[in-house]
Amino acid sequence: MSLSDKDKSNVINFWSKVEPKASEMGGEALGRMLTAYPQTKTYFSHWGDLSPGSSKVRKHGATIMSAVGKAVRNIDNLTRHLAQLSDLHAFQLRVDPANFKILAHNIILVMAMYFPADFTPEIHVSVDKFLSSLAWALSEKYR
């Protein structure tokens, strides 16, 4: 899925609103994914407490959103920028790439919850396309 210049602009501008709350939102999104899609817990079973709001869920959620922020700043080179993360998830962690889309859905949900007035249909479409492109780039090493 290709991002238009308008999509890129929408994502970059919207991210400037998200960024100050990105860590908190990441924990929320990851917690929701682990709750709504319990099969995703298998990748984190060594953590023990996988409840929403637990310290490890919040910490990894912040790590995820930091990576999303870096991807926003590298929006024109997602595949190259995410190559190391793709390697890590494909070969070392062996994460099913379908989970990237599941997490993206939860990130979108949390964005809409935190910024209901700013999360217009146009922003929703642009962010969805961006997160789909990000998931595709993370899946690169699986092909």
C-alpha positions as CSV (number, residue, x, y, z in Angstrom):
1,M,0.0,0.0,0.0
2,S,1.5,3.2,-1.1
3,L,1.3,6.4,1.0
4,S,0.4,9.6,-0.9
5,D,2.1,12.9,0.0
6,K,-1.2,13.9,1.7
7,D,-1.1,10.6,3.8
8,K,2.5,11.3,4.8
9,S,1.6,14.8,5.8
10,N,-1.4,13.6,7.8
11,V,0.6,11.0,9.6
12,I,3.5,13.3,10.5
13,N,1.2,16.1,11.7
14,F,-1.0,13.8,13.7
15,W,2.0,12.1,15.2
16,S,3.1,15.5,16.6
17,K,-0.1,15.3,18.7
18,V,0.4,11.7,19.6
19,E,4.1,11.8,20.5
20,P,3.7,13.4,24.0
21,K,1.4,10.6,25.0
22,A,2.9,7.8,22.9
23,S,4.4,5.8,25.8
24,E,1.1,5.7,27.6
25,M,-0.8,5.0,24.5
26,G,1.5,2.1,23.6
27,G,0.9,0.4,26.9
28,E,-2.8,0.8,26.4
29,A,-2.7,-0.6,22.9
30,L,-0.5,-3.6,23.8
31,G,-2.7,-4.3,26.9
32,R,-5.8,-4.3,24.7
33,M,-4.2,-6.6,22.2
34,L,-3.2,-9.1,24.9
35,T,-6.7,-9.0,26.3
36,A,-8.7,-9.2,23.1
37,Y,-6.3,-11.5,21.3
38,P,-5.1,-13.9,24.0
39,Q,-3.1,-16.0,21.5
40,T,-0.6,-13.1,21.3
41,K,0.3,-13.7,25.0
42,T,2.5,-16.7,23.9
43,Y,5.2,-14.3,22.9
44,F,5.3,-12.6,26.3
45,S,4.6,-15.6,28.6
46,H,8.0,-15.2,30.3
47,W,6.9,-11.8,31.7
48,G,4.5,-13.4,34.2
49,D,1.9,-10.5,34.6
50,L,0.4,-9.7,31.3
51,S,-2.5,-7.7,32.6
52,P,-3.2,-4.3,31.0
53,G,-1.4,-1.7,32.9
54,S,1.3,-4.0,34.3
55,S,4.8,-2.6,34.3
56,K,6.2,-4.9,31.5
57,V,3.2,-4.2,29.3
58,R,3.5,-0.5,29.8
59,K,7.3,-0.6,29.2
60,H,7.1,-2.7,26.0
61,G,4.2,-0.5,24.8
62,A,6.4,2.5,25.2
63,T,9.2,0.7,23.2
64,I,6.7,-0.1,20.4
65,M,5.5,3.5,20.2
66,S,9.0,4.8,20.2
67,A,9.7,2.5,17.2
68,V,6.5,3.8,15.5
69,G,7.7,7.4,16.1
70,K,11.1,6.6,14.5
71,A,9.2,5.0,11.6
72,V,7.2,8.2,11.2
73,R,10.4,10.1,11.0
74,N,11.6,7.6,8.3
75,I,8.3,7.4,6.5
76,D,9.9,7.4,3.1
77,N,12.2,4.4,3.8
78,L,10.2,2.1,6.0
79,T,11.6,-1.2,4.7
80,R,15.2,-0.1,5.1
81,H,14.6,1.7,8.4
82,L,12.8,-1.4,9.9
83,A,15.2,-4.0,8.5
84,Q,16.8,-4.8,11.9
85,L,13.4,-5.0,13.7
86,S,12.2,-7.3,10.9
87,D,15.2,-9.5,11.4
88,L,14.7,-9.6,15.1
89,H,11.0,-10.5,14.9
90,A,11.4,-13.0,12.1
91,F,14.5,-14.9,13.1
92,Q,15.0,-14.5,16.8
93,L,11.6,-13.8,18.3
94,R,9.7,-15.7,15.6
95,V,6.6,-13.6,15.9
96,D,3.7,-14.4,13.5
97,P,3.5,-11.4,11.2
98,A,-0.3,-11.4,11.5
99,N,0.2,-9.9,15.0
100,F,1.6,-6.7,13.5
101,K,-1.7,-6.0,11.9
102,I,-3.5,-6.9,15.2
103,L,-1.4,-4.5,17.1
104,A,-1.9,-1.8,14.4
105,H,-5.6,-2.1,14.9
106,N,-5.3,-1.6,18.6
107,I,-3.0,1.4,18.1
108,I,-5.6,2.9,15.8
109,L,-8.3,2.3,18.5
110,V,-6.3,4.0,21.2
111,M,-5.5,6.9,18.9
112,A,-9.2,7.4,18.3
113,M,-9.9,7.2,22.1
114,Y,-7.2,9.7,23.0
115,F,-7.8,12.2,20.2
116,P,-11.5,11.9,19.1
117,A,-11.7,15.3,17.7
118,D,-8.5,15.1,15.7
119,F,-9.0,11.5,14.5
120,T,-11.1,12.4,11.5
121,P,-11.9,9.8,8.8
122,E,-9.2,11.3,6.7
123,I,-6.6,10.9,9.5
124,H,-7.9,7.4,10.2
125,V,-7.3,6.3,6.6
126,S,-3.8,7.8,6.5
127,V,-2.8,6.3,9.8
128,D,-4.3,3.0,8.8
129,K,-2.3,3.0,5.5
130,F,0.8,4.0,7.4
131,L,0.5,1.3,10.0
132,S,-0.3,-1.3,7.3
133,S,2.9,-0.2,5.5
134,L,4.8,-0.5,8.7
135,A,3.4,-4.0,9.3
136,W,4.4,-4.9,5.7
137,A,7.9,-3.6,6.2
138,L,8.3,-5.5,9.5
139,S,7.2,-8.6,7.6
140,E,9.9,-8.2,4.9
141,K,12.2,-10.8,6.3
142,Y,9.4,-13.4,6.4
143,R,9.3,-13.5,2.5
